[in-house]
Amino acid sequence: MAAITPCLYCSSMANSKLPRSHIPLGNINHVNAAWWGRQLSFRCSLKASQKAQLRDKLKVKLFSLKECAISIALAVGLVTGIPFVDWSPNAYAANPAMADLSVLISGPPIKDPGALLRYALPIDNKAIREVQKPLEDITDSLKVAGVKALDSVERNLRQSSQALKQGKSLIISGLAESKKDHGVELIDKLETGMDELQQIVVDRNRDAVAPKQKELLAYVGSVEEDMVDGFPYEVPEEYQSMPLLKGRATVDMKVKVKDNPNVDEFMFRIVLDGYNAPVTAGNFLDLVQRHFYDGMEIQRADGFVVQTGDPEGPAEGFIDPSTEKTRTIPLEIMVNGEKSPFYGATLEELGLYKAQTRLPFNAFGTMAMAREEFENNSASSQVFWLLKESELTPSNANILDGRYAVFGYITENEDYLADLKVGDVIESIQVVSGLDNLVNPSYKIAR
């Protein structure tokens, strides 16, 4: 096999639905041609005329040798921490330079999917957040070996308990009127649970801390959800008729495993976040209700992502029987500090180089939509789950955030994703809760 150049890397990856950034470069000076050949073993699906149309639409051009070098330099910057300026194919002298990675990373990244979902709720209540944070910090306290960790846990608990006592009235006033009784009931359970955790610490029962912490944080998260009064913004008019998830939903995905003597199946619990990605999450939930993914094989499992959703036949997405056309959805990215998502453009294209996404690629099991590289609004049914933080996807500073639409996280058994292989079969995906938050469900119209 002839040596594969970086330019071939760029042009081969450019029009794939798979995230172009999936290849862990490692030490790029020692990458062998055979390895690159295996990584680039797929083919582009677009014809030359289609490529031209996409380039014209997005005002981009095929990667030149210079642009390929820029892409590689960006990857090197992410691996080494060396800042790189003018990394975008569309960047011009007037555009702001990419910030130093140290500026982009504001404190230790949150990697727990439950915590990410709690912090992503559209609420502004400082009192409940002050209760939440010390409870979240117990996770770090438990990283200390032995019973010494309990001293830190006790400090965390004291801070949280004090914050609850001082801010209880503000927390209750922040509850939606229709959910106030439920929220107050949860607060009572939270107070009782804190007393129980205090007794666990007194008894020096280290093993009982994490389960109790999970229970308390579940109460906190539910209180925070009771603060959300309706859906917080209007989806753009052009997408209002699409299936929309106006809130959250939970689904269980059962995967039948082949060639594994130790297990027959895995069950993954997934929380879909329609507050921050209503179009994307709504599209997926609608497909779930159509049983679109039932019986479908895992189509990619390369140590970086697990991916599925490409149906049999020539179509690369879901063909809506009511229109006989592929249903596509826009790129949808919610940014911290914004009241509604951005649609149809990457954060890079918007010049928001320092922006932090509300649903980041921080957690093992982050769920997102695959799409064509040069067509932001080409996602349909193909989804992927991030397996790890590779050199190209460090938390809070990677080249996936702002380019692909995250719409949920696996919250239970996510570690087993790494055991899935191509050919394993999704036996079913079933809705556990939140189906009533799905607006405009097309599965009720036609199948």
C-alpha positions in Angstrom: 0.0 0.0 0.0 1.3 3.4 -1.0 1.9 5.9 1.8 -1.2 8.0 2.5 -0.6 11.7 2.9 -2.3 14.1 5.3 -4.1 15.6 2.3 -5.7 12.2 1.5 -6.8 12.1 5.1 -8.5 15.5 4.8 -10.3 14.7 1.5 -11.3 11.2 2.5 -12.8 12.3 5.8 -14.4 15.5 4.4 -17.7 14.1 3.2 -18.2 11.3 5.7 -21.1 11.2 8.1 -18.7 10.1 10.7 -17.0 12.8 12.8 -13.9 13.7 11.0 -12.1 14.2 14.3 -12.4 10.5 15.2 -8.8 9.6 14.3 -6.5 9.7 17.4 -3.3 11.1 16.0 -1.0 10.3 18.8 2.6 10.9 17.6 1.8 11.9 14.0 5.5 11.6 13.1 5.3 7.8 13.6 2.0 7.0 12.0 2.4 4.1 9.5 0.6 3.9 6.2 -1.1 0.6 7.0 -2.7 2.1 10.1 -3.9 5.1 8.1 -5.2 2.8 5.4 -7.4 1.0 8.0 -8.7 4.2 9.4 -9.6 5.5 6.0 -11.2 2.4 4.6 -14.7 4.0 4.0 -15.7 5.9 0.9 -17.3 9.2 0.3 -21.0 9.0 -0.6 -21.4 12.3 -2.4 -21.0 12.8 -6.2 -18.8 15.6 -7.5 -21.9 17.7 -8.4 -23.3 17.3 -4.9 -19.9 18.3 -3.4 -19.9 21.4 -5.5 -23.4 22.4 -4.4 -22.5 21.9 -0.7 -19.3 23.9 -1.1 -21.3 26.7 -2.8 -23.9 26.7 -0.1 -21.5 26.9 2.8 -19.0 29.0 0.9 -16.2 26.5 1.6 -13.7 24.8 -0.7 -12.1 21.4 -0.8 -9.1 21.1 1.5 -6.0 22.3 -0.1 -2.6 21.2 0.9 -2.3 24.3 3.1 -5.7 23.6 4.7 -4.7 20.0 5.4 -1.6 21.2 7.2 -3.9 23.5 9.2 -6.1 20.6 10.2 -3.1 18.6 11.3 -1.7 21.6 13.2 -4.9 22.0 15.0 -4.7 18.4 16.1 -1.1 18.8 17.2 -2.2 21.9 19.2 -4.9 19.9 21.0 -2.4 17.1 21.8 0.5 19.3 22.9 -1.4 22.3 24.2 0.4 24.7 21.8 -2.1 27.3 20.7 -2.7 27.6 16.9 -4.1 30.6 15.1 -6.2 30.7 12.0 -7.2 27.1 12.1 -10.6 27.3 10.4 -10.8 26.7 6.6 -13.0 29.8 6.5 -10.8 32.0 8.8 -9.6 35.3 7.5 -7.3 38.0 9.0 -10.3 39.8 10.4 -11.6 36.8 12.3 -10.6 36.4 16.0 -7.8 34.1 16.6 -8.4 30.8 18.4 -7.9 31.3 22.1 -5.2 29.5 24.1 -6.6 26.2 25.4 -5.8 27.3 28.9 -8.3 30.1 28.4 -11.0 27.7 27.1 -10.7 25.4 30.1 -12.3 27.0 33.1 -11.7 24.7 35.9 -11.9 20.9 36.1 -14.4 19.5 33.5 -17.6 17.8 34.6 -17.6 14.3 33.3 -20.5 12.7 35.1 -23.5 12.5 32.8 -26.0 13.0 35.6 -24.2 16.2 36.7 -24.0 17.5 33.1 -27.8 17.0 32.8 -28.5 18.8 36.1 -26.3 21.8 35.2 -27.9 21.9 31.7 -31.4 22.6 33.0 -32.7 26.0 32.1 -33.0 27.5 35.6 -31.4 30.5 37.3 -31.6 29.7 41.0 -28.4 30.3 42.9 -29.7 28.8 46.1 -30.3 25.3 44.7 -27.0 25.3 42.8 -25.2 26.1 46.1 -26.9 23.0 47.6 -26.0 20.9 44.5 -22.3 21.7 44.1 -21.0 20.3 47.4 -23.0 17.2 46.8 -21.4 16.8 43.4 -18.0 17.4 44.9 -18.4 14.2 47.0 -17.4 12.3 43.9 -13.9 13.9 44.1 -13.7 13.5 47.8 -14.2 9.7 47.4 -11.1 9.5 45.2 -9.1 9.7 48.4 -8.2 6.1 49.6 -9.7 4.6 52.6 -11.8 6.2 55.4 -9.8 9.5 55.1 -12.2 10.4 52.3 -15.0 10.7 54.9 -13.5 13.8 56.4 -13.8 15.6 53.0 -17.3 14.1 52.5 -18.4 15.5 55.9 -17.2 19.0 54.8 -19.1 18.7 51.5 -22.2 17.6 53.4 -21.9 20.4 55.9 -21.7 23.0 53.1 -24.7 21.6 51.3 -26.8 21.2 54.4 -26.0 24.8 55.4 -26.8 26.1 52.0 -30.2 24.3 52.1 -31.1 25.8 55.4 -30.1 29.3 54.4 -31.7 29.2 50.9 -34.7 27.0 51.5 -37.2 29.9 51.1 -35.5 31.0 47.8 -35.5 27.5 46.5 -39.2 27.1 47.2 -40.0 30.5 45.7 -38.2 29.3 42.5 -40.5 26.3 42.0 -43.0 26.5 39.2 -46.5 27.1 40.8 -47.9 23.9 39.3 -45.1 21.8 40.7 -44.6 23.5 44.0 -46.2 20.8 46.2 -44.1 18.1 44.5 -40.9 20.2 44.9 -41.5 20.8 48.6 -42.0 17.1 49.1 -38.6 16.5 47.4 -36.9 19.1 49.6 -38.2 17.3 52.7 -36.8 14.0 51.4 -33.5 15.8 50.6 -33.2 17.0 54.2 -34.0 13.6 55.6 -31.4 12.0 53.2 -28.7 14.5 54.3 -29.3 13.4 57.9 -28.9 9.8 56.8 -25.7 10.6 55.0 -24.4 12.3 58.1 -25.0 9.1 60.1 -23.2 7.1 57.4 -20.2 9.4 57.8 -20.4 9.0 61.6 -20.4 5.2 61.2 -17.4 5.5 58.9 -19.2 3.4 56.3 -17.4 4.6 53.2 -19.1 2.1 50.8 -22.5 3.5 51.6 -21.6 7.1 50.7 -21.8 6.9 46.9 -25.3 5.3 46.7 -26.6 7.9 49.2 -25.0 10.7 47.3 -26.6 9.5 44.1 -30.0 9.5 45.8 -29.6 13.0 47.2 -28.5 14.3 43.8 -31.5 12.7 42.2 -33.7 14.7 44.6 -31.8 17.9 43.8 -32.2 17.2 40.1 -35.9 16.7 40.4 -36.3 19.9 42.5 -34.4 21.7 39.7 -36.7 20.2 37.1 -39.7 21.4 39.1 -38.3 24.9 38.7 -38.8 24.8 34.9 -42.2 26.3 34.1 -43.1 25.2 30.6 -40.7 25.2 27.6 -38.4 28.2 27.8 -38.2 29.5 24.2 -39.8 29.3 20.8 -38.2 26.9 18.2 -37.6 28.8 14.9 -40.7 28.7 12.6 -39.1 26.6 9.9 -38.7 23.7 12.4 -41.9 24.1 14.4 -43.8 21.4 12.5 -41.0 18.8 13.1 -41.2 16.3 16.0 -39.9 18.3 19.0 -39.0 17.1 22.4 -40.1 20.0 24.7 -38.5 18.7 27.9 -36.7 15.5 28.6 -37.3 11.8 28.0 -35.7 8.6 29.1 -35.3 5.5 27.0 -33.8 2.0 27.6 -31.7 0.5 24.8 -31.2 -3.3 24.8 -28.3 -4.6 22.8 -27.9 -8.3 22.0 -24.2 -9.1 22.1 -22.4 -11.5 19.8 -19.1 -13.4 20.4 -19.0 -12.6 24.1 -19.0 -15.6 26.4 -19.6 -13.5 29.5 -22.8 -11.7 28.6 -25.7 -12.0 26.2 -27.1 -8.5 26.3 -26.5 -5.0 27.7 -29.2 -2.5 28.8 -28.3 1.2 28.5 -30.4 4.0 30.0 -30.3 7.2 27.9 -31.6 10.6 28.9 -32.6 12.8 26.0 -32.4 16.5 26.6 -35.0 18.4 24.6 -34.5 21.6 26.6 -31.2 22.1 24.8 -31.8 20.2 21.6 -35.6 19.9 21.0 -35.4 19.2 17.2 -32.6 16.7 17.5 -34.0 14.8 20.5 -37.5 15.0 19.1 -36.3 13.5 15.8 -34.6 10.6 17.6 -37.5 9.9 20.0 -39.9 9.9 17.0 -37.7 7.3 15.3 -37.6 5.3 18.5 -41.4 5.2 18.5 -41.4 4.0 14.9 -39.1 1.1 16.0 -36.6 2.4 13.4 -33.6 1.2 15.4 -35.1 -2.1 16.5 -33.1 -5.0 15.0 -30.4 -2.6 13.6 -26.8 -3.6 14.0 -24.0 -1.6 15.6 -22.2 -0.3 12.5 -19.1 1.2 14.0 -17.1 0.5 17.1 -13.6 1.6 16.8 -12.5 2.6 20.3 -13.5 6.2 19.8 -17.3 6.0 19.1 -20.1 3.5 18.8 -22.4 4.3 15.9 -25.6 3.1 14.3 -28.6 4.4 12.3 -27.7 3.8 8.7 -30.6 1.7 7.3 -30.3 -1.0 4.7 -30.4 0.0 1.1 -29.2 3.1 -0.7 -30.7 5.6 1.8 -28.4 7.0 4.4 -31.1 8.2 6.7 -34.8 7.9 7.6 -37.2 7.9 4.6 -40.4 9.5 5.8 -43.2 7.4 4.2 -45.5 10.4 4.2 -43.1 12.3 1.9 -41.0 9.4 0.5 -38.0 11.7 1.1 -35.1 11.6 3.6 -36.0 13.5 6.7 -33.1 15.7 7.7 -32.7 18.0 10.7 -30.6 21.1 11.3 -27.4 21.3 13.3 -28.6 22.4 16.7 -26.1 23.8 19.3 -27.0 25.4 22.7 -24.3 27.6 24.2 -24.0 28.7 27.8 -25.5 32.1 28.3 -27.9 31.8 25.4 -31.6 31.4 25.8 -32.1 29.3 22.7 -29.9 27.1 20.4 -28.0 28.2 17.3 -29.2 26.4 14.1 -27.5 25.6 10.9 -24.0 26.7 11.7 -21.1 25.4 13.8 -19.7 27.6 16.5 -16.5 27.9 14.5 -18.5 29.4 11.6 -20.3 31.7 14.0 -16.9 32.9 15.3 -17.8 31.7 18.9 -14.4 30.2 19.6 -14.6 30.6 23.3 -18.2 29.5 23.7 -19.0 26.6 25.9 -21.7 24.2 24.8 -24.5 23.5 27.3 -24.3 19.8 26.4 -20.5 19.1 26.0 -18.7 16.0 24.8 -17.4 15.5 28.3 -18.9 12.2 29.4 -18.3 8.7 28.4 -21.5 7.9 26.5 -22.2 11.4 25.2 -24.9 10.9 22.4 -24.8 13.0 19.3 -25.9 13.1 15.6 -23.7 12.2 12.7 -23.8 14.3 9.6 -22.1 15.2 6.4 -19.0 17.2 7.0 -19.8 19.9 4.5 -23.6 20.0 5.1 -24.5 21.2 8.6 -28.2 20.3 8.2 -27.8 16.8 6.8 -28.3 14.7 10.0 -31.2 12.2 9.8 -31.0 9.0 11.7 -27.3 8.1 12.3 -26.2 8.6 15.9 -23.0 8.0 17.8 -21.8 7.7 21.4 -18.4 9.0 22.4 -16.4 6.3 24.1 -13.5 8.1 25.6 -11.5 11.3 25.8 -8.8 10.8 23.2 -6.1 13.2 22.2 -8.6 15.0 20.0 -11.5 15.1 22.5 -10.2 16.4 25.9 -13.1 17.7 28.0 -13.8 21.5 27.6 -11.3 21.8 24.7 -12.0 19.6 21.7 -13.0 19.7 18.1 -16.3 17.9 18.5 -18.1 20.5 20.7 -19.9 23.0 18.5 -19.6 20.9 15.4 -21.9 18.0 16.2 -25.3 18.2 18.0 -25.3 16.5 21.4 -28.8 15.6 22.6 -28.3 13.3 25.5 -26.2 11.0 27.6 -26.1 7.4 28.6 -26.6 7.5 32.4 -26.6 3.8 33.3 -24.1 1.1 32.2 -22.3 3.5 29.9 -19.0 1.7 30.6 -20.3 -1.3 28.7 -20.3 0.7 25.5 -16.6 -0.2 25.1 -17.6 -3.9 24.9 -19.9 -3.4 21.9 -18.7 -4.6 18.5 -19.8 -4.2 14.9 -22.6 -6.7 14.3 -24.1 -6.5 17.8 -27.8 -5.9 17.4 -30.1 -3.3 19.0 -32.9 -5.5 20.1 -35.1 -2.6 21.1 -35.2 1.0 22.3 -38.2 1.7 24.6 -39.4 4.9 26.1 -39.4 4.9 29.9 -40.7 8.4 30.5 -41.2 11.7 28.9 -43.1 10.7 25.8 -45.8 13.3 26.6 -43.1 15.9 26.0 -42.9 14.9 22.3 -44.7 17.4 20.1 -45.7 16.8 16.5 -45.0 13.0 16.6 -45.0 11.8 13.0 -45.1 8.1 14.1 -48.8 8.5 14.8 -49.5 9.7 11.3 -47.9 7.0 9.1 -45.4 4.2 9.4 
